[in-house]
């Protein structure tokens, strides 16, 4: 039996190598196209659906508030706002009704149900506007009926939004699994190539795995909301094209995010001056500068003052959040005694707590601790957390403020014994504009906790919450001791 010669062995070795290389290439092309397809689906369907439902939820809540103001004040300016919100909500439902937007038949039923409820609500709402109720009891009944429908619509929109978020998470996990499979296949190709004495597969493996690791790193950054990250991959192959697609998508998402932040900042700044003027005008009216007011006029002016104060607070929070996000806020660090800061805060918050019938108790460090912190920013964090604790506590209960020294960090706990927060809301309460369903109807737009988190992180600390429904909540933030 004639043995194969060296040339034949080389031919067989190269044949095996080519088969391995072709198999690897096919796999990579498939993965690249699959990832590109999933990325396109994420951007055109999942992200778009989340964006639409986020806006829809905000518009529904805004419509409810504007409707109440119209029924109470009966100004045509509110009617124009109502019409605008209705058009936006109609467009949102029409988008959601598109065949390409629904994942399955169940979601189609939910969308159809929501659209029918919306149509019924609009028809009834217009009849209410055409025949405005004349007394407080009728108005309250209208508010209750409208709130029920709008709460149902918000719930359906949140359901669709949740499915979009879940789909996004699932596809990101799938992309990671896909990357891991390619990595395993590449290891197999490398071992086979080395076994036949070739060096080329090692070079191919290192090149491919490095590119995949770079792309995976980019995917993780984008998934975490870091749209400024650019995948440093400049090859012209499929992976390079994929990296370029990710970079283009990240640039577009960053532009949208910056546009939103800039819009909020500009609008907040432009609204602040006229609102301040309106507030002063309302104060002058209450002081009788324009003449004596009867009871009805005083009630309307009071409502106007409350609305203006609420808008000014919202605008202040929006501007603060915009500054924190843009990095314009620099910490004014000075050395302060943490016990003194908390003591000062307790004296400032006590009148508000007394008015609400809440007892605020503080426990301090046995030994003082001087820290390099921004005093005003830390007071703002304490105010946000304690104000919430008082607001959601039952009259006659108490709020505890505790300072501890744990592992070299100063830890501050604010504990209340109020209604508590659902567990599913805990991971989301520090996000911008998020409001738990248990806090709907209270003042604020969900920025206080987000601002607090940004301030604590700027100090190098952490903030988190624990809660039990019906038993209360504990908000904790830590600060590293920097002298």
Phi, psi and omega in degrees: 000121183284130178281151177291140179278176181299319181298316179296321179296320178295322178298315180296317180298315179293326177297314177298316179300316181296319178299313179299315181297317179296317178299316179296318180297315178301315180299317181293320178297319179298314181297317181299314180293324179294316179296318179298319179296315181294320179299317178297319179295320178299316185284318187274336183245295188296308181296319180297318179296317178299318180297316181295314182291326175301313179294321180299316179298315179297319181293321179296316179295318179296322179298319180298314181294317180295321178299317178298317179296323180293315180296327181279314186262333177058049177258143182292335178298323178290327178296321178295321177295321178299314180299319180296316179296321180298317179297318179296319181291320176302315180298321180296314180295323178296321176297316182294335181281351179297143183301322184287350184267341184264135181285324184204182183294325180298317179292325176300320179296319180297317180295315179298318178299315180297320181293320178294317178299319180297315180298318178296321180296314182299317180298314179292321182297320179293323178294325177294321180292321180293329180235076186296134178295149187259348181230168186297321182296315179297321179296318179297322177296319178298315179300318183294314181297316181295321181296323180298313180295316182294323176297320177297315180296319178297319178298317178295319178296321178295324178298313179295319178299317180297322179293324178295317179296318179297321178296319177301313180298317181298319181289326176294318177297320179297319178299319178296316178298322178297318178296320179295322178296317179296321178299316179297317179297322179294321176300317179298316179297322179295313180300317179295320181294318179296323182297334177258015170077028180253145179261337186300317180301329177297317179296316180298316181301311182298319180297314184291314182295325177294317178296317179295319178297321178296317179294319179298320177298318177297320179298318180296317179298315181294319179297330180272004177090009178272082185282350179278349182287135178243131179287116183280064182232115188242021178283164182258007180277189182299321180293324176295320177296320178297316178299319178296321177298317178296318180296318178296318178297318180297320179298316180295317178296321178295320177299317179296318181294317178295321179298318179296314181296318179295320179297314180299318181295315182294312181298318180298317181294318182290332182277336187298314183295308179297326179293322177297319177296318179296321179297316179295321179297317179296320178297319179295322177298316180295331178281355177085016180297323181269010182115163182294143180252141174278179186298318181295318179295320178297320180297317180294319178294322178298317177299319179296318179298317180298317179296318180295315179299321179295319179294320179297319177296317179297315181296320177300317179294320179297316180294321178297316180295319180297318179294318180297319181293323183278351179079014181283339182275118177257133180292131176265079185285132172218161180278121181225152174276121186297324177299320181294320180296313180294321179298317177298318180297318180300318180294329180282324185276343186301315179301319178295319180294319179298319179298326181272358180073031182244136177265124178256122180241143182234144172237133190250171175291140178297322175243133184297161180220115178274132185228151175267100184217166172271105187303312183295322180293319179294322176298324178295319178297313179300319180296313181300312184291315183287324177300317177297317181299318179291317184299323184258016176262155177280145179301134181096351179270191182223162176235129182255132175245118185238140175246130180228159174246110183234116175053040177085357177253149173269124182246129178245127179245135173241112185243132174240169182235044183264217188285336180083176183233136177301145183299325182291342180270343185304313182292348188251347190292341179269002178279152180298137173067007179276134176228129178295152179298338179283347181251001178298139181101345175271166180290160178105161181236016175084035179248342185302312181290325178296318177296317179300317180298317180297320180294315181296317179296324178296333176275357181085017182253189180228156178220139180204173184220149171230146183204154173226127181302130178082354183242336178124184185222155174232116175258129186232136170224145182244150178228128177292143181281105177242114182273000000 
